[in-house]
Amino acid sequence: MNPTIALFRDETSKETAECGDGIIFALSPYFNIKIFTIEQCVPETFQGVDLIAFPGGVGDSDDYYELFLRKRANAVADFVQRGGAFLGICVGAYWAGYYYFDILDGIDAVQYIRQPTADIRKSYNTAAKVIWNGNPERMFFRDGCTFTGDLSKAEIVSTYANGEPMCIIQGKIGLMGACPDSLESWYTDNHVKPYWHQGQHHKLLVDFVNKLLRL
């Protein structure tokens, strides 16, 4: 039986509701996808679930405070504490950090574009230069995070052009600032069109989730 992923769907707008479409497209052939909304963020929803996934978003990471009241946040944190896996992409990766779900040990997620040596200095759709498992890629990016703190407590799967971590695994928590779940429809701007990955980044995401679940 395929593992089950509970995927958060933010229905505050049509745009935010569509943010998980890339995850569904990439992962649904290999995993059971169970969509949940903010009202369904309760422990009962996560029974029989192997991994909770939080995709990127249209707004700011601080939209979290409008969505996740204490009991809802605790449902996620308790799931992870009991051994459940967590996947965060872009905004979803920020939410693993200290000021949000607070599920990381000694590490926090911070804005990459604010780092002194970042090669991307503003928030816009682009294709970030990354190294993923030793291989160079150009991966869709819009104001995603990097990670600071005691990085010896995590496996670094991918780095940005400046060498700072783009994607990490800590225990069964997998986080990334760029978007391997990106769809061709995201590559509308002329400067990113040439970097459409033809679905190759979806394969990277599948392998990454399998690794989180130790499959």
Beta strands, then each sheet from edge to edge (+ up, - down):
strand 1: 4-8
strand 2: 32-36
strand 3: 51-54
strand 4: 85-89
strand 5: 107-111
strand 6: 126-132
strand 7: 135-141
strand 8: 145-149
strand 9: 155-160
strand 10: 165-170
strand 11: 173-176
sheet 1: 2+ 1+ 3+ 4+ 11+ 10- 9+ 6- 7+
sheet 2: 5+ 8-
end
